[in-house]
């Protein structure tokens, strides 16, 4: 497991010893960042962060800040270690918490995110509830992109306020990109001008 490109290119990241932590495969990570293309200057949220590899890759490619959330003590230890290995300590916030509690806390802080990575444990019914909570939160910047790594047998249901913009599959991993829905509200300027 390594950082693919950017300022920390080639840096090997500490790997998990527990099977409870499933790091993103390099192939999947590379595909995601090829689609995102440019993350310079963006704020990133990495939910169910595990090793922190997705947020760290974004920092290496020029993201201005990454917030990592996980509720597993071993994951928090790995994230801290990997962030320090890459020299990103001043550009990272690490939160040990459930996703729901973290989203409430981040909503109160009123800091919007441009990219959100969501990578819950497979087949634990966490994907759709997490996306519902995210859609209801106030942390999504206007052009925020949400990238979900999930098992193909756990498809993403219709989430009010979000729309699927792209889907890819890599073996037993599905990657779904979502964006906020734009509401079409009629302009008062056009009423009665027919």
N, C-alpha and C positions, 0 to 999 in steps of 0.2 A: 504494500500500500504506500503510495507516494503522491507528492504534489506534482501535477502534470506540467504546468507551465507558470510563468510569471516570476516574481521576485524570489520565491522559495522553490523554484523548479528543481525537480529531482530529489527533494528532501524526503527521506523515508519517515513515515509517521509510525508512532507506537501502535501496535495492533492489539486487539482485545484478546484476553485469555478466556473469557466467558463466551458461551454460545448465545447468551442473551443479547449480545451486541453484534449486529450484522453490518459491517462497514460497506459503503457503496463500492461496487466493483469499479476498477479504473476505466473499463470499457464504457460503463454506464455514465460515470462522471464525465468522461471526455465527450460523450455524445450530448449530454445535457449542456455543457459549456459551449459546444459547437453551435447549438441552437440559440443559446442566450447571447453568444458572440461577445458583447462588450459589457462588462459589469463595473467599469471604472467609475468611481465617485458614488456608487450606490450603497444603500444600507441593506444588510442581509439578515434574515432571521432563519436559524437552522433549528427546526423542531424535531424532537426525538433524535438529537444530534449524534448519539453514539460515540464515534471517535472524533467527530468534528470535521471530517474530511471535506464535506461539501462547503461549509462556511470558510474553512481554511483555504480551499482552492479559490473561492471568490476573493478572499483577502489577497492572496498571491497575485491575482489578476487585476488588482487595483480597487476592489470594493473599499469604501472608506471606513466601514465598521461592520462587525458581525456579532450578533447575539446568539448564543448557543443555549438550548434548553433541553434538559434531560432529567429524569427523576431517579436514575440508577446511579448509585455512588461510584461504581467502577467506571461508568461512562464519563462522569464529571472529572474523575482523576485523569482519564485518557485525554479528554478535551484540553484540560489545563496543561498537561505535559506536551501535547502536540502544538498548542498555541505558542507555548514558550520555545519549543524546538525551532519553530519558524520565525520567532522574533515578532509575533503579532500581539503581544500582551496589551499594548496601549490602544489597540484598535478592536479589542474583543471584550464582550461581557458574557459571563458564564452564569447561568441560573439553574440551580437544582430545584426542580418543581415539576408538578404535572403540567401538561400543556394547558389545560383549562385555567388553572391558577396563574400560570405565567401570562396567558393572554389577558386576563383581568388586570394583572399588575402592569403590563405593558400598555394597555388601553388607558389606564390612569396617568401614565407618564406622557401620553400624547406624542410619541415619536413614531412617525410612519416608516414602514419598510417598503423597499422597492422590489425585493425578491424574497420569497419565503420557500424554504425547502421543508417538505413534510415527508418523513421516512419512518413511520411507525412499525413496530414488529408485525410481521406478516400474519394474516388470518386471525387477528385478535379483535376484530370489529372496532378498530380505532381510526380508520381512514375517514369515513364519512362523518362521524361525530366531531372529529378534529376540524374538518373543513367547514362544518356548520358553525362551530365556535369561531373559527377564523373569519368567516363571512359576516358574523354578527359583531365582531370586534371593531374598534376604531383605529386599527394599526396599519391598514393597507393604504399605501400611497396611491394617487390616482391611476397610475399606469403599472401598478404592481403585477408581477407575474408569480404564480404559485406553481411549484414543481413538486409533484407527488410521486414517490417511489412506492409501489405496492404490488402485491401478488395479483396475477391475472384473475384469480378466482374471487377477488374482492374488488369488484368494479366500483367506480365512482357513480353515485346516484345523482340525480338533479339537486344541485345546491343553490338555493335562492340567493341571488346576488352574484353568482359566479357562473362562468361559461367555460367549457372545454375548448381550447384553441389548438391543441395538438396532442397526439397520443403515439407512443412508440412501444415496441416490445423487444426485450433482449432476454431470451430464454425464459426463466421463471420470474422475470422482473418486468413490470409494466411501468412506464413513465408517462404521466399525464400532466400537461401544462394547462393551467387555468388562468383566466383573467376576470376582472370585475365586469359585470354587465353595465352597459351605459344605458341609462333611462332616456327615452325619447319624450321629452316634455314639450308640448307645443308652445311656440312663442306667441305672446299676446300681440306682437306686432303684425302677425299674419291673420289674426281673427278679424273677420268682417271686411277684408280687403279684396274679396272675390269680385 
